[in-house]
Amino acid sequence: MERRDFVIVGGGIMGAMMALTLAESGSGSVLLVEKSYPGAGSTGKSGAILRQHYSHKVTIGMARESLQWYSEFQDRYGLDISFHRPGMAFICQESDRDNLERNVKLQQSLGVDTSVIDSAALRELEPGGSFSDSECAAWEPEAGNVNPVQTVHAVLNSATRAGAEARIGIRVTGFLRDGDRIQGVQLDDGSSIAAGMVIVAAGPWAGQLLKEAGVPLPLQTIRPEQAFFEPPAGAKEKRLIYGDLTNGLYWKPELAGWTRVGFLDMDEDAVVENPDHYDEGVSGEFIDACRHRLSQRLPHYSLSPSWGGVGALYTVTPDSHALIGPVPGLEGMWVVSGFSGHGFKMAPAVGKGVAAAIGNDQPGKCDVNFFAPDRFTRKAPIEVSYGYGILG
């Protein structure tokens, strides 16, 4: 039987990043197994927004470390990921300013270039926008984005160059175990691979895999819709990234020239029972609602053509933060899943944190104890500062 020190289940950005960091740190032999193709789950449809606006010291540090890593990727590895830095503004009412300022001060203390601006400064930032005198914003000029599909392939390519192995189109169908010890994986081609550690980073499929291993964890897959609009020619728009708490909306410029628009509230998103077969489209009602909300902020979008949209996948937890760490009750298995829309922003820091915890890498900003998978049974969920869990 083949044996690897680490078997990673899942070829999204998390799996690829852990394969890279484990291989680069000389932690042992690494095999990544992906059932279909890299980015087939949440990664391929991610907005891939890279911002540092969080409300916890741990997540701010991780987002900052990850943003720096992405910004240096092309120089380090010689592969293009279309890194772009337009900046991002978080808009809210003056009544929420105390909470906003508290978060901004924490971010500033950790080295983030950010500040709170008033409505007049917002109008200078986006002259074509509509902002009331009762609004303010956190402005983060360092925020950016990458092309998610291009990035996951580039990271996986770098991982294989560093010595990791990737098997694409192979599904994990079960686990080898001896009592409460996981000893490897079973594959759909009939083979098995022994492993010193199995890491389940299968995103929307992670919950079902763990349930089949006898360890149900609070991982739920949902289907957030996202719409795409083409800005009218000649529109006066700075093409920045926005999180709009007033209208419950976020939007960002796509590299294709479109604008991606989504809702901040995940509570109404449909639950996906089978991520292998789900509705990847969007409703006309959703497109209309996005156009209406966005045009309240940027009026020219009332005249913008729709390019439809996409039904994406999030794997969420009750407190909107990931599960990272040993699977409760089992030895030899870790889970890295449930990022609730935060995965792309955090992936480099997560990869380094996992490689430091179970391999030879040096510790970074990721405190895996913060994301312990047993925190819900201990009644110790992570508290969020905003009403929208997607904001962290």
C-alpha positions in Angstrom: 0.0 0.0 0.0 1.2 3.5 -0.8 1.9 5.8 2.1 2.2 9.6 2.5 2.9 11.7 5.6 0.0 14.0 4.7 -3.1 13.3 2.5 -5.1 16.5 1.8 -8.7 15.9 0.7 -9.9 18.8 -1.5 -8.3 20.9 -4.3 -9.6 24.3 -3.6 -7.5 27.2 -2.4 -7.2 25.7 1.1 -6.0 22.3 0.0 -3.6 23.8 -2.5 -2.2 26.3 0.0 -1.6 23.6 2.6 0.0 21.3 0.0 2.4 24.2 -0.8 3.3 25.2 2.8 3.7 21.6 3.9 5.9 20.8 0.9 8.0 24.0 1.2 8.6 23.5 4.9 10.0 20.0 4.4 7.3 18.6 6.6 7.1 15.3 4.8 5.5 13.7 1.7 2.3 15.4 0.6 -0.6 14.1 -1.6 -3.6 16.2 -2.5 -6.6 14.4 -3.8 -9.3 16.3 -5.7 -12.4 14.5 -7.0 -13.1 16.7 -10.0 -10.9 19.8 -10.8 -9.1 22.5 -8.8 -11.6 25.2 -7.6 -14.6 23.0 -8.3 -16.3 24.1 -5.1 -16.3 27.5 -3.4 -13.0 28.6 -4.8 -13.8 28.8 -8.5 -16.7 31.2 -7.9 -15.1 33.3 -5.2 -15.0 37.0 -5.4 -11.4 36.6 -4.0 -11.6 39.9 -2.2 -8.5 40.5 0.0 -9.3 42.9 2.8 -8.1 43.3 6.4 -11.2 44.8 7.9 -12.0 42.3 10.6 -13.0 42.7 14.3 -10.7 40.1 15.9 -6.9 40.4 16.4 -6.4 36.9 15.1 -8.4 37.4 11.9 -6.9 40.8 11.2 -3.4 39.4 11.5 -4.2 36.5 9.3 -5.8 38.7 6.6 -2.8 41.1 6.7 -0.3 38.2 6.4 -2.3 36.7 3.6 -2.7 40.0 1.7 1.1 40.5 1.8 1.6 36.9 0.6 -0.7 37.4 -2.4 1.0 40.7 -3.3 4.4 39.0 -3.5 3.3 35.8 -5.2 4.2 36.7 -8.8 7.7 37.9 -7.8 8.3 34.8 -5.7 6.9 32.1 -7.9 6.9 33.7 -11.4 3.2 33.0 -12.0 0.5 35.6 -12.6 -2.6 35.6 -10.3 -3.9 39.0 -11.5 -3.3 40.7 -8.2 -5.1 44.0 -8.2 -5.3 46.6 -5.4 -8.3 49.0 -5.9 -9.0 49.6 -2.2 -12.2 49.0 -0.2 -14.7 51.1 1.7 -17.0 49.8 4.4 -20.1 52.1 4.6 -22.3 52.4 7.6 -24.6 54.9 9.4 -23.1 57.4 11.9 -25.1 55.5 14.5 -22.7 52.6 14.0 -19.6 54.8 14.0 -18.4 53.8 17.5 -18.3 50.1 16.5 -16.6 51.0 13.2 -14.0 53.2 14.9 -13.3 50.5 17.5 -12.5 48.0 14.8 -10.4 50.5 12.8 -8.3 51.4 15.8 -7.6 47.7 16.4 -6.7 47.2 12.8 -4.4 50.3 12.9 -2.7 48.9 16.0 -1.8 45.8 14.0 -0.3 47.8 11.1 -3.3 48.1 8.7 -3.5 51.3 6.6 -7.1 52.2 7.3 -9.1 55.2 8.6 -12.7 56.3 9.2 -13.9 58.9 6.7 -17.1 61.0 6.7 -19.7 61.4 4.0 -17.9 64.4 2.4 -14.7 62.2 2.0 -16.9 59.4 0.6 -18.1 61.8 -2.1 -14.6 62.7 -2.9 -13.6 59.0 -3.1 -16.6 58.2 -5.4 -17.8 61.4 -7.0 -20.6 59.6 -8.9 -21.9 58.0 -5.8 -24.9 58.9 -3.5 -24.0 59.1 0.2 -26.1 60.7 2.9 -24.8 63.1 5.6 -25.6 60.4 8.1 -23.1 57.9 6.7 -19.4 57.3 7.2 -17.0 54.6 6.1 -13.8 52.7 6.9 -11.4 53.2 4.0 -8.7 50.6 3.3 -6.5 51.5 0.4 -4.5 48.3 0.6 -7.4 46.0 -0.1 -7.4 44.1 -3.4 -8.4 40.9 -5.2 -7.1 38.2 -7.4 -8.4 35.9 -10.1 -9.5 32.9 -8.1 -9.2 30.2 -10.7 -5.9 31.5 -12.0 -4.7 31.6 -8.3 -5.7 28.1 -7.2 -4.0 26.7 -10.3 -0.8 28.8 -9.7 -0.7 27.7 -6.0 -1.2 24.1 -6.9 1.4 24.3 -9.6 3.9 25.8 -7.1 3.1 23.0 -4.6 3.9 20.3 -7.1 7.1 22.1 -8.0 8.0 22.1 -4.3 7.5 18.3 -4.2 3.8 17.8 -3.4 1.8 15.4 -5.5 -1.7 16.1 -6.8 -4.2 13.5 -8.1 -7.1 15.2 -9.9 -10.3 13.4 -10.8 -10.0 10.9 -7.9 -12.6 10.8 -5.2 -12.1 9.8 -1.5 -14.8 7.3 -0.7 -13.9 6.4 2.8 -11.2 6.3 5.5 -8.9 3.6 6.8 -9.2 3.4 10.5 -8.2 1.4 13.5 -10.6 2.2 16.3 -10.4 6.0 16.8 -7.3 6.3 14.7 -7.6 7.4 11.0 -4.8 5.7 9.1 -5.5 6.7 5.5 -8.0 7.1 2.7 -9.9 4.8 0.3 -10.2 6.0 -3.3 -12.9 5.4 -5.9 -10.4 3.6 -8.1 -10.3 0.8 -5.5 -6.9 1.7 -4.1 -6.0 2.9 -0.6 -3.3 5.2 0.7 -2.0 5.1 4.2 -1.3 8.5 5.9 0.3 9.8 9.0 -2.3 12.7 8.8 -5.5 13.1 6.8 -6.6 16.8 6.3 -10.2 17.2 5.2 -10.3 20.5 3.3 -13.2 19.6 1.0 -15.3 22.7 1.5 -18.9 22.0 0.7 -18.2 18.2 0.9 -16.4 18.3 4.2 -19.4 17.9 6.4 -20.7 14.8 4.6 -17.2 13.2 4.6 -16.8 13.8 8.4 -20.4 12.5 9.0 -19.5 9.3 7.2 -16.4 9.1 9.4 -18.8 9.2 12.4 -18.0 12.7 13.5 -20.8 15.2 12.5 -19.6 18.8 12.8 -21.7 22.0 12.4 -20.8 22.5 8.8 -23.6 23.6 6.5 -23.4 24.3 2.7 -25.4 27.2 1.4 -25.9 28.8 -2.0 -25.3 32.6 -2.1 -26.3 34.2 -5.3 -24.2 36.8 -7.1 -25.1 39.1 -10.0 -23.0 40.6 -12.7 -23.6 44.0 -14.3 -21.7 45.9 -17.0 -21.2 49.6 -16.0 -22.5 51.9 -18.7 -19.9 53.5 -21.0 -18.7 56.8 -19.6 -19.9 56.2 -16.1 -18.0 58.2 -13.5 -17.0 55.3 -11.2 -13.6 54.7 -9.4 -14.1 50.9 -9.6 -13.4 50.3 -5.9 -14.6 47.4 -3.7 -17.4 48.2 -1.3 -19.1 46.6 1.7 -22.3 48.6 2.2 -23.9 47.9 5.6 -26.7 50.5 5.0 -28.0 48.6 2.0 -26.8 45.1 3.0 -24.7 44.8 -0.2 -21.2 44.3 -1.4 -19.8 44.8 -4.9 -16.4 44.7 -6.6 -14.9 45.2 -10.1 -14.3 42.0 -11.9 -11.2 41.6 -14.1 -13.6 41.0 -17.1 -14.9 44.5 -16.6 -18.2 43.6 -14.9 -19.3 44.4 -11.4 -20.0 41.5 -9.1 -22.8 42.2 -6.6 -24.0 40.1 -3.6 -25.9 40.5 -0.4 -24.2 40.6 3.0 -26.9 38.6 4.7 -26.4 34.9 4.4 -29.4 33.9 6.5 -31.7 33.7 3.5 -29.4 31.7 1.3 -30.7 28.3 0.3 -29.2 25.2 2.0 -27.5 22.8 -0.5 -28.0 19.2 0.4 -25.9 17.8 -2.5 -23.1 20.1 -3.7 -22.4 17.8 -6.6 -25.8 18.8 -8.1 -27.2 22.2 -7.2 -28.6 25.2 -9.1 -25.7 27.3 -10.3 -27.9 30.0 -11.7 -29.6 33.0 -10.2 -33.2 34.2 -10.1 -34.5 37.3 -12.0 -35.8 38.6 -8.7 -32.3 38.5 -7.3 -30.8 40.4 -10.2 -33.6 43.0 -10.0 -33.0 43.4 -6.2 -29.2 43.8 -6.8 -29.7 46.4 -9.5 -32.1 48.4 -7.3 -29.9 48.4 -4.2 -26.7 49.2 -6.2 -28.3 52.0 -8.1 -29.4 53.6 -4.8 -25.6 54.0 -4.2 -24.3 54.4 -7.8 -27.2 55.7 -9.8 -25.8 54.8 -13.2 -26.4 51.1 -12.5 -30.1 51.6 -13.0 -29.1 51.6 -16.7 -26.5 48.8 -16.6 -27.0 45.6 -18.6 -27.2 42.4 -16.6 -24.8 39.5 -17.4 -26.8 37.2 -15.3 -25.1 35.7 -12.3 -24.0 32.7 -10.4 -25.1 30.5 -7.6 -21.9 29.9 -5.6 -21.2 27.7 -2.5 -20.3 28.7 1.0 -19.6 26.2 3.8 -20.7 28.0 7.0 -20.6 27.4 10.7 -22.9 28.8 13.5 -20.4 31.7 14.3 -19.3 32.2 10.6 -15.7 31.2 11.4 -13.8 28.2 10.2 -13.1 24.9 11.9 -9.4 24.3 11.9 -7.8 21.6 14.0 -8.0 17.9 15.1 -11.4 16.3 14.4 -12.9 15.6 17.9 -12.7 12.0 18.9 -10.4 10.9 16.1 -6.6 10.8 15.9 -4.8 11.3 12.7 -7.4 13.6 11.1 -7.7 17.4 10.9 -10.5 19.5 9.4 -10.0 22.8 7.7 -13.3 24.0 6.5 -16.3 26.2 7.2 -14.8 29.6 6.2 -18.2 31.2 5.6 -17.0 33.4 2.8 -13.6 34.2 4.4 -11.5 31.4 2.9 -9.7 33.2 0.0 -8.7 36.1 2.3 -7.2 33.8 4.9 -5.7 30.9 2.9 -2.0 31.7 3.0 -2.1 32.3 6.8 -4.1 29.1 7.3 -1.7 27.1 5.2 1.2 28.4 7.3 -0.7 27.9 10.6 -1.5 24.3 9.8 2.0 23.5 8.5 3.4 25.0 11.8 1.0 22.9 13.9 1.5 19.6 12.3 4.6 20.1 10.2 7.9 22.0 10.3 6.8 25.5 9.3 7.4 28.5 11.5 4.3 29.9 13.3 2.5 32.8 11.7 -0.6 34.8 12.5 -3.0 31.8 12.4 -3.9 30.6 15.9 -5.4 27.2 15.3 -6.7 27.1 18.9 -8.9 30.1 18.0 -10.7 28.0 15.4 -10.9 24.7 17.4 -13.5 22.4 16.0 -14.8 21.5 19.4 -15.6 25.1 20.4 -19.4 24.7 19.9 -19.6 21.6 22.2 -17.6 23.7 24.7 -20.2 26.5 24.2 -17.3 28.9 23.3 -18.3 30.3 19.8 -16.3 33.2 18.3 -18.2 36.4 18.8 -18.7 38.6 15.8 -18.8 42.4 15.9 -21.2 42.9 12.9 -24.7 41.7 12.3 -23.4 40.1 9.1 -21.2 37.1 9.8 -19.6 37.4 6.4 -17.9 40.6 7.6 -16.2 38.9 10.5 
